[in-house]
Amino acid sequence: MCPNCRAFITTDDKVCPYCDMQVGMRAIDRKIAADTMAGVLQGDRFLTSLILLINVGLYVATLLYSGGSMDPSYQALEVFGAKDGYAILRGMQWWRLITAGFLHGGILHIGMNSWVLWDLGPQIDEIFGGYRYVSIYLLASITGFAASLFWSPTVLSIGASAGIAGLIGAMVGLGTREKHTIIGRDRGRYIQWMMLVLVQGFIIRGIDNAAHIGGFVGGFAVAYLAGSRGHARGDDNLWKTIATVCIAVTVYAFFRMAQQLILVRL
């Protein structure tokens, strides 16, 4: 019903055909939009949404640096902090082990990683809690690119898949420690996921399986030590401290990235 002339109109009308009054969003549409936003911002989605927001923001930034192409240039990825053995080992730019996990090389790359992270991240948050989720994801990303650095130091490497492999490793690690729980019974499913990731790495050229393996091992180790939210090993204050340190180190890594961008521009 038009709020101005009270005539009956269709749900598709944006302007009332009887009085030419612009029709606003229906109450039910506002509720759907509000519920959707609440689903994104609720506890088990907040951290995942934040990671995705950073990833997308940096992807857009690398595109702009590359001149608007849909695929960031090699130079853009290098400047923004991709894993580069020479820069890390000779230039002591260790922060690249962190920033590399937030960069992507194309729309398909970021799209696939975002899809998997959006599906898996909330599960990790619900089972482990936010502090352990942050610790698992960031530490797994670091161990993933450290393994990549050891295996292929001369190859530029990027992507959230190292951290995502760490989340898969976390589910396997928890399932190994707590074999008689539901997660323990589902452990085989997550192992199959990891095997599929590795098979794709062997088939598709350019995928960094060393980063995936390193991330998986890192996530497995942290989850095995940390335990789930309901079967925690270690005080929550301990994992809060670990998560805080991980976030602080990540912020510092982004600060160093910004410094490099400023120097390159000068």
C-alpha positions in Angstrom: 0.0 0.0 0.0 1.3 3.4 -1.0 2.1 5.4 2.2 0.9 8.6 0.6 -2.4 7.9 -1.3 -3.0 4.4 0.3 -3.5 2.8 -3.1 -2.6 -0.8 -3.6 0.6 -1.2 -5.5 2.9 -4.1 -6.3 6.0 -5.1 -4.4 8.1 -4.2 -7.5 7.0 -0.6 -7.7 9.6 1.9 -6.7 7.3 4.9 -7.5 3.5 4.8 -6.9 1.8 4.8 -10.3 -1.2 6.7 -8.9 0.4 9.7 -7.1 4.1 9.5 -8.3 5.3 9.2 -4.7 8.6 7.4 -4.3 8.1 4.2 -2.4 10.7 3.3 0.3 11.9 -0.1 1.3 9.2 -2.3 2.8 9.3 -3.2 6.5 9.9 -6.9 5.6 12.8 -5.9 3.3 14.3 -3.8 6.1 14.0 -6.7 8.5 15.7 -9.0 6.0 18.5 -6.5 5.4 18.9 -6.0 9.1 19.0 -9.8 9.8 21.6 -10.3 7.0 23.8 -7.6 8.5 23.4 -9.0 12.0 24.4 -12.4 10.6 27.6 -10.9 9.2 28.4 -9.0 12.4 27.4 -11.6 15.0 30.1 -13.2 17.1 30.9 -16.3 15.0 31.1 -14.2 11.8 32.8 -11.1 13.0 36.4 -12.3 12.8 35.9 -14.0 9.5 34.2 -10.9 8.1 37.1 -8.8 9.3 39.7 -11.0 7.7 37.8 -11.0 4.4 37.4 -7.2 4.6 41.2 -6.9 4.9 41.8 -9.3 2.1 39.4 -7.5 -0.3 40.7 -4.1 0.7 44.3 -5.1 -0.1 43.2 -6.8 -3.3 41.6 -3.6 -4.5 44.7 -1.6 -3.4 47.0 -3.9 -5.4 44.7 -3.5 -8.5 44.8 0.2 -8.2 48.6 0.1 -7.9 48.7 -2.1 -11.0 46.7 0.5 -13.0 43.2 -1.1 -12.8 43.9 -4.5 -14.2 41.9 -7.4 -12.8 45.1 -9.2 -11.8 47.6 -7.4 -9.6 51.1 -7.0 -11.2 54.2 -8.8 -9.9 55.5 -5.4 -8.8 52.4 -4.6 -6.9 52.5 -7.9 -5.0 56.2 -7.4 -4.3 55.7 -3.9 -2.9 52.6 -4.9 -0.8 54.5 -7.7 1.0 54.4 -11.0 -0.9 56.7 -13.8 0.3 60.0 -13.1 -1.4 63.0 -15.1 -0.2 65.6 -12.5 -1.2 63.7 -9.6 0.6 63.2 -11.8 3.7 66.6 -13.4 4.0 68.8 -10.5 2.7 66.6 -7.6 3.5 65.4 -9.0 6.9 61.8 -8.2 5.9 60.4 -11.0 8.1 57.0 -9.2 8.2 56.4 -10.6 4.7 55.6 -13.9 6.2 52.5 -12.2 7.6 51.4 -9.8 4.9 51.7 -12.5 2.2 48.7 -14.2 3.7 46.4 -11.3 3.0 47.3 -10.8 -0.7 45.8 -12.5 -3.7 46.8 -12.8 -7.3 43.4 -12.6 -9.1 39.7 -12.6 -8.8 39.4 -16.4 -8.9 42.2 -16.7 -6.3 40.5 -14.4 -3.8 37.0 -15.7 -4.6 37.8 -19.3 -3.9 39.7 -18.5 -0.7 36.9 -16.2 0.5 34.3 -18.8 -0.1 36.2 -21.5 1.9 37.0 -19.1 4.7 33.4 -17.9 5.0 32.3 -21.5 5.3 35.1 -22.8 7.6 35.9 -19.7 9.7 32.7 -19.5 11.8 33.0 -23.3 12.6 36.4 -22.6 14.0 35.2 -19.6 15.9 32.3 -21.6 17.4 34.4 -24.6 18.4 37.6 -22.9 19.6 36.5 -19.4 20.5 37.8 -16.1 19.1 41.2 -16.0 20.9 42.2 -19.5 19.6 40.7 -18.7 16.2 43.0 -15.7 15.8 46.0 -17.5 17.1 45.4 -20.5 14.8 44.9 -18.5 11.7 47.8 -16.1 12.1 50.3 -18.6 13.4 49.3 -21.1 10.6 49.8 -18.4 8.0 53.3 -17.7 9.3 54.3 -21.3 9.5 52.9 -21.8 6.0 55.0 -19.1 4.4 58.0 -20.1 6.5 57.7 -23.6 4.9 57.3 -22.0 1.5 60.4 -19.9 2.2 62.4 -23.0 3.0 61.1 -25.0 0.0 61.1 -22.4 -2.7 62.8 -19.2 -1.5 63.1 -17.6 -5.0 59.4 -18.0 -5.8 56.9 -15.2 -4.9 54.0 -16.6 -2.9 50.8 -15.1 -1.6 47.3 -16.1 -0.4 45.0 -16.8 2.5 45.1 -20.5 1.7 48.0 -21.1 4.2 45.9 -19.8 7.0 42.9 -21.7 5.7 45.0 -24.9 5.6 45.8 -24.1 9.2 42.1 -24.1 10.1 41.7 -27.5 8.4 44.7 -28.7 10.4 43.1 -27.3 13.6 40.0 -29.5 13.0 42.2 -32.5 12.4 44.4 -31.7 15.4 41.4 -31.4 17.7 39.8 -34.5 16.3 43.1 -36.4 17.0 43.2 -35.3 20.6 39.5 -35.8 21.2 38.8 -38.9 19.2 35.6 -39.8 21.0 33.9 -36.5 20.2 31.8 -35.5 17.2 34.9 -33.7 15.8 37.0 -36.8 16.3 34.5 -38.8 14.2 34.6 -36.0 11.5 38.4 -35.9 11.4 38.5 -38.0 8.3 36.4 -35.5 6.4 38.9 -32.7 7.1 41.8 -34.9 6.1 40.0 -35.5 2.8 39.7 -31.7 2.4 43.4 -31.3 2.9 44.2 -34.1 0.5 42.0 -32.4 -2.1 43.9 -29.2 -1.6 47.3 -30.9 -2.1 46.1 -32.8 -5.2 45.0 -29.5 -6.7 48.4 -28.1 -5.9 50.1 -30.9 -7.8 47.8 -30.5 -10.8 47.4 -26.8 -11.1 50.6 -24.9 -11.8 51.5 -22.0 -9.5 49.8 -23.3 -6.3 52.2 -23.3 -3.3 51.7 -26.7 -1.6 54.6 -26.0 0.8 52.6 -23.1 2.2 49.5 -25.4 2.5 51.5 -28.1 4.3 53.2 -25.6 6.6 49.9 -24.0 7.4 48.2 -27.3 8.1 51.0 -28.4 10.5 50.9 -25.0 12.3 47.1 -25.2 12.7 47.3 -28.8 13.8 49.9 -28.0 16.5 48.1 -25.0 17.9 44.7 -26.7 18.1 46.3 -29.8 19.7 47.7 -27.7 22.4 44.8 -25.3 22.8 41.8 -27.6 22.7 38.2 -26.5 22.0 36.2 -23.9 23.8 34.5 -26.6 25.9 37.7 -28.7 26.5 40.3 -25.9 26.7 43.8 -26.7 27.6 45.3 -23.6 29.2 43.6 -20.6 30.7 41.6 -18.3 28.4 43.8 -15.5 29.6 46.8 -17.3 28.1 45.2 -17.5 24.7 43.9 -14.0 25.0 47.5 -12.9 25.5 48.7 -15.1 22.6 46.0 -13.7 20.3 46.9 -10.1 21.4 50.5 -10.7 20.6 49.6 -12.2 17.2 47.4 -9.2 16.4 50.1 -6.7 17.5 52.7 -8.4 15.3 50.3 -8.4 12.4 49.6 -4.7 12.9 53.4 -4.0 13.0 53.8 -6.0 9.7 51.2 -3.8 8.0 52.9 -0.8 9.4 56.2 -2.0 7.7 54.2 -2.6 4.5 52.9 1.0 4.6 56.4 2.3 5.2 57.7 0.4 2.1 54.8 1.8 0.0 55.6 5.3 1.1 59.3 4.8 0.3 58.5 3.4 -3.2 56.2 6.3 -3.9 58.9 8.8 -2.9 
